[in-house]
Amino acid sequence: MTRLSCAILDDYFDLALSVADWPMLKDRVDVTVFDKPFAGEADVAAKLKDFDIICAMRERTPFPRSLLEALPRLKLLITSGMRNASIDMEAAKDRKIVLCGTQYGRDPTAALAMGLILELTRGIGRENARMHAGKPWQTFAGTEIEGKTLGIIGLGKLGSKVAGMAKPFGMNVIAWSPNLTPEKCKEVGVGYASKDELFATADIVTIHVVLSPRSRGLVSAADLARMKPSAYLVNTARGPIVDEDALLAALHDRKIAGAGIDVFSVEPLPTDHPLRKLDNVVITPHLGYATREGLETHYGQMVECIEAFTKGGEPPRRLA
């Protein structure tokens, strides 16, 4: 049997080989790990042109038609997650590339959203850094979230999970999204609000909608202008859902109290990006889904998919 070559992309944590049973494929597949971002599409094409199988981690490396056409040997493309907007699915079908996904056991992004809320309001990480640096005792007075209003944009599986976490903290929870109904809010046990009401009344706004053409720019300059000067914005969904220039202006001019951001319009976030220079922003490098348990699930299911494919069977969780 002809040996196949497999590329594992963007393994920033250097975990891929240690959390899944890749040795079970060693008689058929040669595995290469790429642990750093690529410089651009030309760099991707040059480095991946000789691979038969590619394992992609979310949208870290996009696969538009132009790139897929530059990878003549590619037979199997696996993405973590069951959807990936950065892969041209029609192009994959046209080139007869088998496209598969992986499923989540749990979604840890909700916990990260709550962590960002706590960091913004209580400054845990900031004060920890000050203590380790030998700075003076107690200079930051936090803000209580009990009794405050949390506005959730998007009340699907993830938004509902955040609502469930916020209520034990004593928060009042309201929600809005383009298709959300008062009946759905009642079912989840939260209040329904219009978009304008949510931004005007919430003490913290957290975003939990999927990026799509309709949700791109969903949070506009006008929405940010409605927020209270004491309010915070949290985004663990996708960067382009928020008008980034408008958010930068609102933060720079102190029109809102601050923001907790895990996702960005350009990732990795450039080292000279203005968000890195603002003191009223908590930024994390797209950690929402990145837990050891989650990556173990993703990589384990990638191995499972390659195992079936190389033995001539139908790979599980096929997307195209």
BALOBA-1460 file (C-alpha; in Angstrom, 3 decimals):
// residues 320
<rec num="1" residu="m" x="0.000" y="0.000" z="0.000"/>
<rec num="2" residu="t" x="1.238" y="3.478" z="-0.886"/>
<rec num="3" residu="r" x="2.065" y="5.491" z="2.218"/>
<rec num="4" residu="l" x="0.170" y="8.721" z="2.720"/>
<rec num="5" residu="s" x="1.480" y="11.951" z="4.155"/>
<rec num="6" residu="c" x="-0.533" y="13.880" z="6.761"/>
<rec num="7" residu="a" x="-0.047" y="17.462" z="7.934"/>
<rec num="8" residu="i" x="-1.353" y="18.604" z="11.312"/>
<rec num="9" residu="l" x="-1.689" y="22.374" z="11.128"/>
<rec num="10" residu="d" x="-1.370" y="25.145" z="13.689"/>
<rec num="11" residu="d" x="-0.617" y="23.014" z="16.726"/>
<rec num="12" residu="y" x="0.278" y="26.101" z="18.768"/>
<rec num="13" residu="f" x="0.205" y="24.181" z="22.070"/>
<rec num="14" residu="d" x="2.385" y="21.293" z="20.835"/>
<rec num="15" residu="l" x="-0.285" y="18.860" z="22.026"/>
<rec num="16" residu="a" x="-1.513" y="17.059" z="18.915"/>
<rec num="17" residu="l" x="0.791" y="14.042" z="19.026"/>
<rec num="18" residu="s" x="0.454" y="13.510" z="22.774"/>
<rec num="19" residu="v" x="-3.344" y="13.564" z="23.123"/>
<rec num="20" residu="a" x="-4.378" y="11.114" z="20.391"/>
<rec num="21" residu="d" x="-3.365" y="7.666" z="19.138"/>
<rec num="22" residu="w" x="-1.430" y="8.674" z="16.014"/>
<rec num="23" residu="p" x="0.859" y="5.589" z="16.308"/>
<rec num="24" residu="m" x="-2.069" y="3.419" z="15.178"/>
<rec num="25" residu="l" x="-1.588" y="4.974" z="11.719"/>
<rec num="26" residu="k" x="2.194" y="4.566" z="11.509"/>
<rec num="27" residu="d" x="2.070" y="1.611" z="9.110"/>
<rec num="28" residu="r" x="0.206" y="3.721" z="6.535"/>
<rec num="29" residu="v" x="0.663" y="7.414" z="7.274"/>
<rec num="30" residu="d" x="3.616" y="9.727" z="7.832"/>
<rec num="31" residu="v" x="2.615" y="12.615" z="10.096"/>
<rec num="32" residu="t" x="4.162" y="16.099" z="10.109"/>
<rec num="33" residu="v" x="3.197" y="18.772" z="12.638"/>
<rec num="34" residu="f" x="3.218" y="22.509" z="11.913"/>
<rec num="35" residu="d" x="3.200" y="24.413" z="15.193"/>
<rec num="36" residu="k" x="3.324" y="28.011" z="13.948"/>
<rec num="37" residu="p" x="1.048" y="30.166" z="11.770"/>
<rec num="38" residu="f" x="1.801" y="30.322" z="8.065"/>
<rec num="39" residu="a" x="2.981" y="33.567" z="6.472"/>
<rec num="40" residu="g" x="0.175" y="33.614" z="3.913"/>
<rec num="41" residu="e" x="-1.519" y="31.546" z="1.233"/>
<rec num="42" residu="a" x="1.622" y="31.179" z="-0.882"/>
<rec num="43" residu="d" x="3.491" y="29.866" z="2.148"/>
<rec num="44" residu="v" x="0.696" y="27.366" z="2.867"/>
<rec num="45" residu="a" x="0.684" y="26.143" z="-0.735"/>
<rec num="46" residu="a" x="4.457" y="25.709" z="-0.823"/>
<rec num="47" residu="k" x="4.620" y="23.789" z="2.438"/>
<rec num="48" residu="l" x="1.537" y="21.599" z="1.968"/>
<rec num="49" residu="k" x="1.664" y="20.745" z="-1.743"/>
<rec num="50" residu="d" x="2.997" y="17.220" z="-1.108"/>
<rec num="51" residu="f" x="0.462" y="16.179" z="1.542"/>
<rec num="52" residu="d" x="-2.429" y="13.771" z="0.973"/>
<rec num="53" residu="i" x="-4.204" y="14.513" z="4.270"/>
<rec num="54" residu="i" x="-4.509" y="17.795" z="6.160"/>
<rec num="55" residu="c" x="-5.857" y="18.260" z="9.683"/>
<rec num="56" residu="a" x="-6.935" y="21.873" z="10.212"/>
<rec num="57" residu="m" x="-7.617" y="23.534" z="13.551"/>
<rec num="58" residu="r" x="-10.726" y="25.692" z="13.172"/>
<rec num="59" residu="e" x="-10.168" y="28.776" z="10.987"/>
<rec num="60" residu="r" x="-6.495" y="29.243" z="11.840"/>
<rec num="61" residu="t" x="-5.549" y="28.447" z="8.225"/>
<rec num="62" residu="p" x="-8.198" y="29.311" z="5.589"/>
<rec num="63" residu="f" x="-8.733" y="27.041" z="2.583"/>
<rec num="64" residu="p" x="-10.218" y="29.111" z="-0.258"/>
<rec num="65" residu="r" x="-10.612" y="27.653" z="-3.747"/>
<rec num="66" residu="s" x="-7.283" y="29.139" z="-4.865"/>
<rec num="67" residu="l" x="-5.406" y="27.250" z="-2.153"/>
<rec num="68" residu="l" x="-7.246" y="23.967" z="-2.672"/>
<rec num="69" residu="e" x="-6.361" y="24.151" z="-6.361"/>
<rec num="70" residu="a" x="-2.700" y="24.562" z="-5.386"/>
<rec num="71" residu="l" x="-2.710" y="21.300" z="-3.397"/>
<rec num="72" residu="p" x="-2.775" y="18.602" z="-6.101"/>
<rec num="73" residu="r" x="-2.266" y="15.628" z="-3.765"/>
<rec num="74" residu="l" x="-4.873" y="16.545" z="-1.174"/>
<rec num="75" residu="k" x="-7.424" y="13.757" z="-0.757"/>
<rec num="76" residu="l" x="-8.748" y="14.221" z="2.804"/>
<rec num="77" residu="l" x="-9.247" y="17.485" z="4.697"/>
<rec num="78" residu="i" x="-10.388" y="17.324" z="8.330"/>
<rec num="79" residu="t" x="-11.416" y="20.359" z="10.351"/>
<rec num="80" residu="s" x="-11.994" y="20.583" z="14.064"/>
<rec num="81" residu="g" x="-15.661" y="21.403" z="14.566"/>
<rec num="82" residu="m" x="-18.575" y="20.518" z="12.328"/>
<rec num="83" residu="r" x="-18.460" y="23.761" z="10.369"/>
<rec num="84" residu="n" x="-15.644" y="25.930" z="9.128"/>
<rec num="85" residu="a" x="-16.503" y="29.070" z="7.181"/>
<rec num="86" residu="s" x="-12.892" y="29.449" z="6.031"/>
<rec num="87" residu="i" x="-13.037" y="26.271" z="3.917"/>
<rec num="88" residu="d" x="-14.561" y="26.551" z="0.438"/>
<rec num="89" residu="m" x="-16.787" y="23.472" z="0.558"/>
<rec num="90" residu="e" x="-17.861" y="23.746" z="-3.073"/>
<rec num="91" residu="a" x="-14.244" y="23.832" z="-4.184"/>
<rec num="92" residu="a" x="-13.526" y="20.768" z="-2.053"/>
<rec num="93" residu="k" x="-16.425" y="18.944" z="-3.733"/>
<rec num="94" residu="d" x="-15.262" y="20.038" z="-7.193"/>
<rec num="95" residu="r" x="-11.817" y="18.642" z="-6.518"/>
<rec num="96" residu="k" x="-13.278" y="15.467" z="-4.973"/>
<rec num="97" residu="i" x="-11.555" y="16.164" z="-1.662"/>
<rec num="98" residu="v" x="-13.223" y="14.331" z="1.215"/>
<rec num="99" residu="l" x="-14.054" y="16.876" z="3.930"/>
<rec num="100" residu="c" x="-14.778" y="15.761" z="7.493"/>
<rec num="101" residu="g" x="-15.291" y="17.412" z="10.875"/>
<rec num="102" residu="t" x="-15.017" y="16.624" z="14.552"/>
<rec num="103" residu="q" x="-17.545" y="17.057" z="17.338"/>
<rec num="104" residu="y" x="-17.319" y="18.643" z="20.765"/>
<rec num="105" residu="g" x="-17.847" y="16.784" z="24.005"/>
<rec num="106" residu="r" x="-18.527" y="20.077" z="25.741"/>
<rec num="107" residu="d" x="-18.037" y="23.719" z="24.762"/>
<rec num="108" residu="p" x="-15.722" y="25.497" z="27.216"/>
<rec num="109" residu="t" x="-16.237" y="28.913" z="25.618"/>
<rec num="110" residu="a" x="-19.053" y="29.741" z="28.039"/>
<rec num="111" residu="a" x="-16.684" y="29.409" z="30.990"/>
<rec num="112" residu="l" x="-14.148" y="31.653" z="29.263"/>
<rec num="113" residu="a" x="-16.834" y="34.293" z="28.714"/>
<rec num="114" residu="m" x="-17.618" y="34.243" z="32.434"/>
<rec num="115" residu="g" x="-13.886" y="34.410" z="33.173"/>
<rec num="116" residu="l" x="-13.552" y="37.542" z="31.042"/>
<rec num="117" residu="i" x="-16.541" y="39.071" z="32.830"/>
<rec num="118" residu="l" x="-14.914" y="38.392" z="36.202"/>
<rec num="119" residu="e" x="-11.561" y="39.728" z="35.045"/>
<rec num="120" residu="l" x="-13.123" y="42.936" z="33.752"/>
<rec num="121" residu="t" x="-15.102" y="43.538" z="36.920"/>
<rec num="122" residu="r" x="-12.704" y="42.224" z="39.593"/>
<rec num="123" residu="g" x="-9.263" y="42.553" z="37.956"/>
<rec num="124" residu="i" x="-8.046" y="39.168" z="39.193"/>
<rec num="125" residu="g" x="-5.313" y="38.730" z="36.610"/>
<rec num="126" residu="r" x="-4.275" y="42.368" z="36.781"/>
<rec num="127" residu="e" x="-3.947" y="42.293" z="40.575"/>
<rec num="128" residu="n" x="-2.134" y="38.951" z="40.454"/>
<rec num="129" residu="a" x="0.437" y="40.468" z="38.091"/>
<rec num="130" residu="r" x="0.824" y="43.494" z="40.377"/>
<rec num="131" residu="m" x="1.322" y="41.322" z="43.458"/>
<rec num="132" residu="h" x="4.010" y="39.261" z="41.712"/>
<rec num="133" residu="a" x="5.695" y="42.474" z="40.565"/>
<rec num="134" residu="g" x="5.878" y="43.784" z="44.144"/>
<rec num="135" residu="k" x="3.483" y="46.672" z="43.525"/>
<rec num="136" residu="p" x="1.580" y="48.499" z="46.298"/>
<rec num="137" residu="w" x="-1.289" y="46.754" z="48.101"/>
<rec num="138" residu="q" x="-4.886" y="47.245" z="46.884"/>
<rec num="139" residu="t" x="-5.190" y="49.937" z="44.235"/>
<rec num="140" residu="f" x="-8.142" y="48.577" z="42.239"/>
<rec num="141" residu="a" x="-11.725" y="48.593" z="43.546"/>
<rec num="142" residu="g" x="-13.750" y="46.023" z="41.654"/>
<rec num="143" residu="t" x="-17.367" y="46.056" z="40.520"/>
<rec num="144" residu="e" x="-19.955" y="43.572" z="41.773"/>
<rec num="145" residu="i" x="-21.846" y="41.611" z="39.132"/>
<rec num="146" residu="e" x="-24.608" y="40.518" z="41.483"/>
<rec num="147" residu="g" x="-27.703" y="42.527" z="40.591"/>
<rec num="148" residu="k" x="-26.188" y="43.685" z="37.303"/>
<rec num="149" residu="t" x="-27.788" y="43.023" z="33.909"/>
<rec num="150" residu="l" x="-26.107" y="40.681" z="31.438"/>
<rec num="151" residu="g" x="-27.198" y="41.159" z="27.835"/>
<rec num="152" residu="i" x="-26.657" y="38.066" z="25.690"/>
<rec num="153" residu="i" x="-26.570" y="38.386" z="21.897"/>
<rec num="154" residu="g" x="-27.541" y="34.951" z="20.637"/>
<rec num="155" residu="l" x="-29.426" y="32.500" z="22.831"/>
<rec num="156" residu="g" x="-28.457" y="29.242" z="21.183"/>
<rec num="157" residu="k" x="-26.636" y="26.400" z="22.900"/>
<rec num="158" residu="l" x="-23.705" y="28.558" z="23.972"/>
<rec num="159" residu="g" x="-25.683" y="31.678" z="24.872"/>
<rec num="160" residu="s" x="-28.090" y="29.598" z="26.934"/>
<rec num="161" residu="k" x="-25.142" y="28.010" z="28.752"/>
<rec num="162" residu="v" x="-23.762" y="31.449" z="29.627"/>
<rec num="163" residu="a" x="-27.206" y="32.478" z="30.891"/>
<rec num="164" residu="g" x="-27.253" y="29.421" z="33.135"/>
<rec num="165" residu="m" x="-23.829" y="30.308" z="34.537"/>
<rec num="166" residu="a" x="-24.673" y="33.976" z="35.107"/>
<rec num="167" residu="k" x="-27.854" y="33.448" z="37.105"/>
<rec num="168" residu="p" x="-26.161" y="31.802" z="40.138"/>
<rec num="169" residu="f" x="-23.976" y="34.928" z="40.322"/>
<rec num="170" residu="g" x="-27.198" y="36.863" z="40.877"/>
<rec num="171" residu="m" x="-27.217" y="38.512" z="37.466"/>
<rec num="172" residu="n" x="-30.353" y="39.634" z="35.660"/>
<rec num="173" residu="v" x="-30.158" y="38.155" z="32.158"/>
<rec num="174" residu="i" x="-31.739" y="39.515" z="28.978"/>
<rec num="175" residu="a" x="-31.184" y="38.393" z="25.407"/>
<rec num="176" residu="w" x="-31.610" y="39.406" z="21.776"/>
<rec num="177" residu="s" x="-30.724" y="38.091" z="18.335"/>
<rec num="178" residu="p" x="-32.292" y="38.644" z="14.901"/>
<rec num="179" residu="n" x="-34.493" y="35.524" z="15.133"/>
<rec num="180" residu="l" x="-34.937" y="35.308" z="18.905"/>
<rec num="181" residu="t" x="-38.489" y="35.194" z="20.247"/>
<rec num="182" residu="p" x="-39.918" y="36.016" z="23.700"/>
<rec num="183" residu="e" x="-41.072" y="32.391" z="23.874"/>
<rec num="184" residu="k" x="-37.503" y="31.087" z="23.505"/>
<rec num="185" residu="c" x="-36.318" y="33.525" z="26.191"/>
<rec num="186" residu="k" x="-39.048" y="32.326" z="28.525"/>
<rec num="187" residu="e" x="-38.022" y="28.725" z="27.870"/>
<rec num="188" residu="v" x="-34.431" y="29.526" z="28.895"/>
<rec num="189" residu="g" x="-35.576" y="31.670" z="31.814"/>
<rec num="190" residu="v" x="-34.244" y="35.028" z="30.661"/>
<rec num="191" residu="g" x="-35.846" y="38.312" z="29.664"/>
<rec num="192" residu="y" x="-36.431" y="39.307" z="26.041"/>
<rec num="193" residu="a" x="-35.169" y="42.683" z="24.830"/>
<rec num="194" residu="s" x="-34.940" y="44.501" z="21.542"/>
<rec num="195" residu="k" x="-31.439" y="45.165" z="20.247"/>
<rec num="196" residu="d" x="-31.608" y="48.836" z="21.245"/>
<rec num="197" residu="e" x="-32.920" y="47.966" z="24.725"/>
<rec num="198" residu="l" x="-30.209" y="45.397" z="25.295"/>
<rec num="199" residu="f" x="-27.351" y="47.751" z="24.481"/>
<rec num="200" residu="a" x="-28.880" y="50.625" z="26.428"/>
<rec num="201" residu="t" x="-29.643" y="48.692" z="29.625"/>
<rec num="202" residu="a" x="-27.059" y="45.909" z="29.933"/>
<rec num="203" residu="d" x="-24.098" y="46.355" z="32.262"/>
<rec num="204" residu="i" x="-22.257" y="43.670" z="30.324"/>
<rec num="205" residu="v" x="-22.962" y="42.588" z="26.731"/>
<rec num="206" residu="t" x="-21.669" y="39.174" z="25.651"/>
<rec num="207" residu="i" x="-21.773" y="37.854" z="22.076"/>
<rec num="208" residu="h" x="-22.679" y="34.262" z="21.183"/>
<rec num="209" residu="v" x="-23.781" y="34.175" z="17.538"/>
<rec num="210" residu="v" x="-22.160" y="32.382" z="14.614"/>
<rec num="211" residu="l" x="-20.251" y="34.478" z="12.089"/>
<rec num="212" residu="s" x="-22.167" y="34.653" z="8.805"/>
<rec num="213" residu="p" x="-22.741" y="37.293" z="6.117"/>
<rec num="214" residu="r" x="-25.735" y="38.463" z="8.136"/>
<rec num="215" residu="s" x="-23.905" y="38.699" z="11.472"/>
<rec num="216" residu="r" x="-20.767" y="40.377" z="10.120"/>
<rec num="217" residu="g" x="-20.736" y="43.862" z="11.642"/>
<rec num="218" residu="l" x="-23.822" y="43.012" z="13.720"/>
<rec num="219" residu="v" x="-22.506" y="45.134" z="16.610"/>
<rec num="220" residu="s" x="-22.165" y="48.579" z="15.085"/>
<rec num="221" residu="a" x="-20.911" y="51.984" z="16.172"/>
<rec num="222" residu="a" x="-24.517" y="52.973" z="16.897"/>
<rec num="223" residu="d" x="-24.944" y="49.956" z="19.179"/>
<rec num="224" residu="l" x="-21.759" y="50.760" z="21.093"/>
<rec num="225" residu="a" x="-22.906" y="54.384" z="21.444"/>
<rec num="226" residu="r" x="-26.036" y="53.173" z="23.249"/>
<rec num="227" residu="m" x="-24.016" y="51.410" z="25.951"/>
<rec num="228" residu="k" x="-23.620" y="52.958" z="29.382"/>
<rec num="229" residu="p" x="-20.195" y="54.461" z="30.150"/>
<rec num="230" residu="s" x="-19.915" y="51.859" z="32.942"/>
<rec num="231" residu="a" x="-20.734" y="48.919" z="30.654"/>
<rec num="232" residu="y" x="-18.452" y="46.220" z="29.258"/>
<rec num="233" residu="l" x="-18.471" y="44.275" z="25.973"/>
<rec num="234" residu="v" x="-17.324" y="40.630" z="25.828"/>
<rec num="235" residu="n" x="-16.680" y="38.850" z="22.535"/>
<rec num="236" residu="t" x="-15.780" y="35.156" z="22.474"/>
<rec num="237" residu="a" x="-17.646" y="34.498" z="19.191"/>
<rec num="238" residu="r" x="-15.822" y="35.916" z="16.155"/>
<rec num="239" residu="g" x="-14.005" y="39.210" z="15.653"/>
<rec num="240" residu="p" x="-15.830" y="40.487" z="12.552"/>
<rec num="241" residu="i" x="-19.208" y="40.361" z="14.347"/>
<rec num="242" residu="v" x="-18.143" y="43.645" z="15.981"/>
<rec num="243" residu="d" x="-17.158" y="46.790" z="14.078"/>
<rec num="244" residu="e" x="-13.564" y="46.727" z="15.332"/>
<rec num="245" residu="d" x="-12.768" y="50.339" z="14.419"/>
<rec num="246" residu="a" x="-15.865" y="51.540" z="16.267"/>
<rec num="247" residu="l" x="-14.938" y="49.434" z="19.298"/>
<rec num="248" residu="l" x="-11.389" y="50.804" z="19.308"/>
<rec num="249" residu="a" x="-12.769" y="54.344" z="19.216"/>
<rec num="250" residu="a" x="-15.238" y="53.647" z="22.039"/>
<rec num="251" residu="l" x="-12.481" y="52.159" z="24.208"/>
<rec num="252" residu="h" x="-9.935" y="54.858" z="23.387"/>
<rec num="253" residu="d" x="-12.417" y="57.634" z="24.216"/>
<rec num="254" residu="r" x="-13.688" y="55.814" z="27.343"/>
<rec num="255" residu="k" x="-17.234" y="55.759" z="25.994"/>
<rec num="256" residu="i" x="-17.566" y="52.307" z="27.583"/>
<rec num="257" residu="a" x="-15.746" y="50.947" z="30.634"/>
<rec num="258" residu="g" x="-13.889" y="48.229" z="28.793"/>
<rec num="259" residu="a" x="-13.993" y="45.018" z="26.774"/>
<rec num="260" residu="g" x="-12.972" y="41.381" z="27.084"/>
<rec num="261" residu="i" x="-11.968" y="40.021" z="23.684"/>
<rec num="262" residu="d" x="-10.894" y="36.514" z="22.708"/>
<rec num="263" residu="v" x="-11.410" y="36.809" z="18.941"/>
<rec num="264" residu="f" x="-10.179" y="39.289" z="16.364"/>
<rec num="265" residu="s" x="-10.666" y="40.301" z="12.749"/>
<rec num="266" residu="v" x="-7.070" y="39.250" z="12.040"/>
<rec num="267" residu="e" x="-5.604" y="36.267" z="13.882"/>
<rec num="268" residu="p" x="-3.012" y="35.903" z="15.251"/>
<rec num="269" residu="l" x="-3.398" y="39.484" z="16.491"/>
<rec num="270" residu="p" x="-0.503" y="41.584" z="15.109"/>
<rec num="271" residu="t" x="2.001" y="42.600" z="17.783"/>
<rec num="272" residu="d" x="1.502" y="46.282" z="16.943"/>
<rec num="273" residu="h" x="-2.312" y="46.157" z="17.002"/>
<rec num="274" residu="p" x="-3.839" y="49.092" z="18.924"/>
<rec num="275" residu="l" x="-5.903" y="46.747" z="21.113"/>
<rec num="276" residu="r" x="-2.646" y="45.614" z="22.750"/>
<rec num="277" residu="k" x="-1.982" y="49.175" z="23.911"/>
<rec num="278" residu="l" x="-5.288" y="49.882" z="25.685"/>
<rec num="279" residu="d" x="-5.466" y="49.489" z="29.453"/>
<rec num="280" residu="n" x="-9.246" y="48.977" z="29.548"/>
<rec num="281" residu="v" x="-9.161" y="45.798" z="27.472"/>
<rec num="282" residu="v" x="-8.625" y="42.183" z="28.506"/>
<rec num="283" residu="i" x="-7.396" y="40.247" z="25.476"/>
<rec num="284" residu="t" x="-6.818" y="36.502" z="25.154"/>
<rec num="285" residu="p" x="-5.494" y="34.616" z="22.072"/>
<rec num="286" residu="h" x="-8.680" y="32.807" z="20.934"/>
<rec num="287" residu="l" x="-8.758" y="30.429" z="23.882"/>
<rec num="288" residu="g" x="-12.507" y="29.767" z="23.898"/>
<rec num="289" residu="y" x="-12.378" y="26.224" z="22.581"/>
<rec num="290" residu="a" x="-8.714" y="25.551" z="23.381"/>
<rec num="291" residu="t" x="-8.650" y="23.179" z="26.325"/>
<rec num="292" residu="r" x="-6.669" y="19.972" z="26.674"/>
<rec num="293" residu="e" x="-9.893" y="17.968" z="26.884"/>
<rec num="294" residu="g" x="-11.332" y="19.605" z="23.785"/>
<rec num="295" residu="l" x="-8.169" y="19.168" z="21.739"/>
<rec num="296" residu="e" x="-7.981" y="15.544" z="22.850"/>
<rec num="297" residu="t" x="-11.467" y="15.047" z="21.409"/>
<rec num="298" residu="h" x="-10.659" y="16.841" z="18.146"/>
<rec num="299" residu="y" x="-7.369" y="15.071" z="17.474"/>
<rec num="300" residu="g" x="-8.755" y="11.713" z="18.570"/>
<rec num="301" residu="q" x="-11.593" y="12.017" z="16.071"/>
<rec num="302" residu="m" x="-9.157" y="13.107" z="13.355"/>
<rec num="303" residu="v" x="-7.216" y="9.875" z="13.885"/>
<rec num="304" residu="e" x="-10.497" y="7.951" z="13.751"/>
<rec num="305" residu="c" x="-11.368" y="9.607" z="10.447"/>
<rec num="306" residu="i" x="-7.950" y="8.905" z="8.901"/>
<rec num="307" residu="e" x="-8.134" y="5.295" z="10.093"/>
<rec num="308" residu="a" x="-11.439" y="4.743" z="8.258"/>
<rec num="309" residu="f" x="-10.310" y="6.619" z="5.140"/>
<rec num="310" residu="t" x="-7.042" y="4.714" z="4.771"/>
<rec num="311" residu="k" x="-8.846" y="1.396" z="5.158"/>
<rec num="312" residu="g" x="-11.244" y="2.215" z="2.364"/>
<rec num="313" residu="g" x="-14.286" y="2.878" z="4.550"/>
<rec num="314" residu="e" x="-16.574" y="5.874" z="4.810"/>
<rec num="315" residu="p" x="-14.944" y="8.333" z="7.219"/>
<rec num="316" residu="p" x="-17.192" y="9.513" z="10.051"/>
<rec num="317" residu="r" x="-18.689" y="13.021" z="10.269"/>
<rec num="318" residu="r" x="-18.310" y="13.681" z="6.559"/>
<rec num="319" residu="l" x="-19.189" y="17.253" z="5.544"/>
<rec num="320" residu="a" x="-18.523" y="17.005" z="1.793"/>
